[in-house]
Every structure is written in C-alpha cells, then in structure tokens.
C-alpha cells in the first residue's frame, strides 16, 4: 500500500512538473523565443578592375578561401611589354644622365685649370708690367737702350693677349658646364617621369592579380577563363565567414527584454540539437508591420489585432563550417 501511494505521488509530481514545463513552453517561452529566424551573411562581389582577358581562375565554387589568397589572374602581357619598353628607356636615360654628369665634371676640371692659368697669367702680366715700367724709367735717365725697353713691352703684349684667350676659354668652358648641368636636369626629369610610369605600370600589373579580402567561401563563379572582361564585370561572389549573423523576429511582448548585448541561444534546424551562443547586435527601431509597404488601415473602425514582430540582428560568438546563409533557426533569450 505504501509503495502504491509513493508511486502515485511520484507519478503525480512528474505530471505536475511536465504540465509546468508545458506551461513555460506555451506561455513564457513563446514571448522569449522565436522560430522565425534565419542565418544571413555578408556577401562580397569581386569585379574586374580593368578591361582585359580572363587568364587564370585559381578557385572553384564552394571552395574555402583565405584572406589574401589569389583568386583570379587577368592577362598582363600588354603591361609586361610596356614595362620592358619603359625599363629600356629608363636604363638609356640613366646612362645619358651619367654621361652628362661626367661631362659636367670634365668641364669643371677644365674651368679649375683655366682659373689657375688666368691667375698665373695675371701674376706674370703684373711682373712684366713692373719690369717694363722700371726699364722705361731707366731709359728716361739714359741708362737703358730702346731695345731693352721694347723687349718687356712685347712680352707684356704677348701675355695680355694670352690672358684674353684664356679668359675666353674659361667663359666657353663655363657655358659648356652650364649646358651639361641643364642636360643633367633634363635627364633627371625624364628619369623621374619614367620611374613614375614604371610604378604606375607595376600598380596596374598588381590589379591584374585579384586577391581575396575575406576568409570564407566562393559562392558562385560568374565568368570563365578566355572571356574578355570589361571594368566592373562581376567575376566571383564570396561569403565572408567572419560576418555571419542571425535575423530573428520576436513577439512584441518580448520587447522589454530585447536590447543590444542581450545573450541568446540559437539552434539551427539543419544541425540537430546543437546550440550556438550569440548576442543581440541591434534591435529594429520599428516593428515588422511598419517595414511593410502595405500599412494597415485603421479608419474603417473594424480592426483585427495582429501580434507584431520586432526584428533583431544577432551576432554569433561561435561558428561552424556547416553554417551557410539561409538556414532556419530558433532563438531563445537567455536569462
């Protein structure tokens, strides 16, 4: 008898607990959970930056990719040819600049030597002039012949003529030096222009190699090798694995508990009973009805009350490689 009573009490307690659980599911859980939810993700479109031939495709649909992985190689034979031509021009311009520099150095050496000669000639002219003046003074006193006076005079005229020639040579050398410097500047400007052109060609060449800027998957390949592309043509669609979120729509009666930072539990229909932890990233400023282009009409006087849904965006704290955008989910607000 005691065992039967104990059994009856145990069964009654179990039934009450089950009824309480059902009550929580039916009344409380319906406000703090929703089965109107789905997984979404950030989609990126890879487009051709330039006109050109689709040369090599390094990935395929549904392939996992990593950031900075090479996706597409466009034909760059034309750029390689231009780089070769500009590289040859750069080498030639550099050699011409070196020759102009060597010519400038040569003229500077000539100028230095000419300056030394001019200084030496100046000194000689001054000595011979003083000698000539002394001989003229002696000749005036009758102590020197006319030939003795004429000799330093002829030497003075010769040295003065030579000095004028050296000054003229110095001026020509200075002009040649200025021309060499000018040529150097011209060659330097050409080198700068060619260097900039080569840098631009290298930049254009780098654009022909398209890299992934996300970790994720190739969703779709839109173009294939051998096709000619125009700038802006979509080549690939990528899914960013680091930018997955859940869009959920809660009963409006759960609004007091909906706030950014609120922890949630997410379960996807496709992955059985495994739960994922997430947090509410944002709560929509308007309910679902206000987002619809067909607004309810309250002017007739006959109104059917419909429970509204509040959209929220949930960021997952852990992910699974099996998660793909579009999966249905159920979301619970955590205490």
Secondary structure, 3 states (H helix, E strand, C coil): CHHHHHHHHHHHHHHHHHHHHHHHHHHHHHHHEEEEEEEEEEEEEEECCCCEEEEEECCCCCCEECCCCEEEEECCHHHHHHHHHHHHHHHHHHHHHHHHHHHHHHHHHHHHHHHHHHHHHHHHHHHHHHHHHHHHHHHHCCCCCHHHHHHHHHHHHHHHHHHHHHHHHHHHHHHHHHHHHHHHHHHHHHHHHHHHHHHHHHHHHHHCEEECCCCEEEEEECCCCCCEECCCCEEEEEEEEEEEEEEEEEEHHHHHHCCCCCEEEEEEHHHCCCEEEEEEEEECCCCHHHHCCCCCCCCCCCCCCCCCEEEEEEEECCCCCCCCCCCEEEEEECC
